[in-house]
Amino acid sequence: MTETQNRRPLAVFDIDNTLADTAHRQHFLERRPRDWSGFFGAAPADPPLARGIALAVESAADCEVTYLTGRPERCRADTEDWLARNGLPEGRLWMRGNQDRRPARTTKLEVLRRISRGREVRMLVDDDELVCGAARAEGFRVVLADWAADAPELKDAQEGEGRT
């Protein structure tokens, strides 16, 4: 057995509206043009979503927890601080490139394929139904994070603008 086969399976968690409640910063996406700097700048103040946090902590008993977000790389320090401050398990943080504007279902599936080559991905937890559908179609076990308030502007931005 190789080292990667000996490691625990992965539990992959989205952040926005899965672990972090983005409702307080949705207004930045309701204007035209959208205020992406304001939207991401307000992320450190996101309240935690209890159901998502509990699932991540519970998953750490059997899995290595990793995070897969559509947030751009420039938000790494704020995101890592937020994860630590909210008691989430340590784990690798996968982020999109600062200039990557492809839909979340494209960028996230790319990462899932890459990390599943040598590891079992036990589950993906994400609020984006298009990401979940694409992951399911490729055989990944998916948990739809349906515990946050509906955020139509964010969903539109995830798919249409490749911003989160």
C-alpha positions as CSV (number, residue, x, y, z in Angstrom):
1,M,0.0,0.0,0.0
2,T,1.2,3.5,-0.8
3,E,1.2,6.3,1.8
4,T,-1.9,7.9,0.2
5,Q,-3.9,4.6,0.5
6,N,-3.1,4.5,4.2
7,R,-4.6,7.9,4.9
8,R,-8.1,8.6,6.1
9,P,-10.8,9.5,3.5
10,L,-11.5,13.1,2.8
11,A,-14.6,15.1,3.8
12,V,-14.7,18.2,1.5
13,F,-16.5,21.3,2.7
14,D,-17.5,24.4,0.9
15,I,-17.4,27.6,3.0
16,D,-19.9,30.2,1.9
17,N,-23.4,29.3,3.0
18,T,-22.2,25.9,4.1
19,L,-20.0,26.8,7.1
20,A,-20.3,30.6,6.9
21,D,-23.5,32.6,6.8
22,T,-23.1,35.2,4.0
23,A,-26.5,36.9,4.5
24,H,-25.1,40.1,6.0
25,R,-23.0,40.7,2.9
26,Q,-25.5,39.8,0.2
27,H,-26.3,43.5,-0.4
28,F,-22.9,43.9,-2.1
29,L,-24.1,41.5,-4.8
30,E,-27.4,43.2,-5.3
31,R,-26.0,46.4,-6.9
32,R,-24.8,46.7,-10.4
33,P,-21.9,46.4,-10.9
34,R,-21.5,44.0,-8.1
35,D,-19.1,45.1,-5.3
36,W,-16.8,42.1,-5.1
37,S,-14.3,43.9,-2.9
38,G,-17.0,44.7,-0.4
39,F,-18.4,41.2,-0.5
40,F,-15.2,39.5,0.2
41,G,-13.9,42.2,2.5
42,A,-16.9,41.5,4.8
43,A,-16.3,37.8,5.0
44,P,-14.3,37.8,8.2
45,A,-17.5,38.9,10.0
46,D,-19.6,35.9,8.7
47,P,-21.4,34.2,11.5
48,P,-20.9,30.4,11.6
49,L,-23.7,28.1,10.5
50,A,-24.1,25.7,13.3
51,R,-25.2,22.7,11.3
52,G,-22.3,23.0,8.9
53,I,-19.8,23.5,11.7
54,A,-21.1,20.5,13.6
55,L,-20.9,18.3,10.5
56,A,-17.3,19.3,9.8
57,V,-16.3,18.7,13.4
58,E,-18.1,15.3,13.5
59,S,-16.5,14.3,10.2
60,A,-13.1,14.9,11.6
61,A,-13.5,11.8,13.7
62,D,-13.3,9.5,10.6
63,C,-12.0,11.8,7.9
64,E,-9.4,14.3,7.0
65,V,-11.4,17.5,6.6
66,T,-10.5,19.7,3.7
67,Y,-12.1,22.9,2.4
68,L,-13.0,23.7,-1.2
69,T,-14.2,27.3,-1.8
70,G,-14.9,29.5,-4.8
71,R,-13.4,32.4,-2.9
72,P,-10.3,33.8,-4.7
73,E,-6.8,33.2,-3.5
74,R,-6.5,36.8,-2.3
75,C,-8.9,35.9,0.6
76,R,-6.7,33.1,1.9
77,A,-5.5,34.7,5.2
78,D,-9.0,36.0,6.1
79,T,-10.5,32.6,5.3
80,E,-7.9,30.6,7.3
81,D,-8.4,33.0,10.2
82,W,-12.2,32.5,10.1
83,L,-11.9,28.7,10.0
84,A,-9.6,28.7,13.0
85,R,-11.6,31.3,14.9
86,N,-14.8,29.2,14.5
87,G,-13.3,25.9,15.8
88,L,-13.1,24.1,12.5
89,P,-10.7,21.2,12.0
90,E,-7.4,22.0,10.4
91,G,-7.3,21.0,6.8
92,R,-6.1,22.0,3.4
93,L,-7.8,25.0,1.8
94,W,-8.4,24.9,-1.9
95,M,-9.3,28.3,-3.5
96,R,-9.8,29.5,-7.0
97,G,-7.2,31.6,-8.7
98,N,-7.7,35.4,-8.4
99,Q,-8.5,35.7,-12.2
100,D,-10.4,32.4,-12.6
101,R,-14.0,33.3,-13.6
102,R,-15.2,29.8,-14.6
103,P,-18.4,28.5,-12.9
104,A,-18.0,26.9,-9.5
105,R,-19.2,23.6,-10.8
106,T,-16.3,23.6,-13.2
107,T,-13.6,24.7,-10.8
108,K,-14.7,22.6,-7.9
109,L,-15.1,19.4,-10.0
110,E,-11.6,19.9,-11.3
111,V,-10.2,19.9,-7.7
112,L,-12.4,17.0,-6.7
113,R,-11.1,14.9,-9.6
114,R,-7.5,15.8,-8.7
115,I,-7.8,15.0,-5.0
116,S,-9.7,11.8,-5.5
117,R,-7.0,10.2,-7.7
118,G,-5.1,8.8,-4.7
119,R,-7.7,9.3,-1.9
120,E,-11.2,8.4,-1.2
121,V,-13.5,11.4,-1.0
122,R,-16.1,10.3,1.5
123,M,-18.3,13.3,0.8
124,L,-18.6,16.8,-0.6
125,V,-20.7,19.2,1.4
126,D,-21.8,22.3,-0.6
127,D,-24.8,24.6,-0.9
128,D,-24.6,25.1,-4.7
129,E,-27.1,22.7,-6.3
130,L,-25.2,22.8,-9.6
131,V,-21.9,21.9,-8.0
132,C,-23.7,19.1,-6.1
133,G,-25.4,17.8,-9.3
134,A,-22.1,17.8,-11.2
135,A,-20.3,16.0,-8.4
136,R,-23.1,13.4,-8.0
137,A,-22.9,12.8,-11.8
138,E,-19.2,11.9,-11.4
139,G,-20.0,9.5,-8.6
140,F,-19.1,11.6,-5.6
141,R,-21.3,11.3,-2.4
142,V,-22.8,14.7,-1.9
143,V,-24.5,16.4,1.1
144,L,-26.5,19.4,0.0
145,A,-26.0,22.2,2.6
146,D,-29.5,23.5,2.7
147,W,-29.4,25.1,6.1
148,A,-28.5,28.7,5.0
149,A,-31.0,31.3,3.9
150,D,-31.6,31.3,0.1
151,A,-29.1,33.6,-1.6
152,P,-30.2,34.1,-5.2
153,E,-27.6,36.8,-6.0
154,L,-24.8,34.5,-4.7
155,K,-26.1,31.5,-6.7
156,D,-26.2,33.7,-9.8
157,A,-22.7,34.9,-9.2
158,Q,-21.4,31.4,-8.6
159,E,-22.6,30.2,-12.0
160,G,-22.6,33.3,-14.2
161,E,-19.6,35.2,-13.0
162,G,-17.4,32.5,-11.5
163,R,-16.7,34.7,-8.4
164,T,-17.4,32.4,-5.5
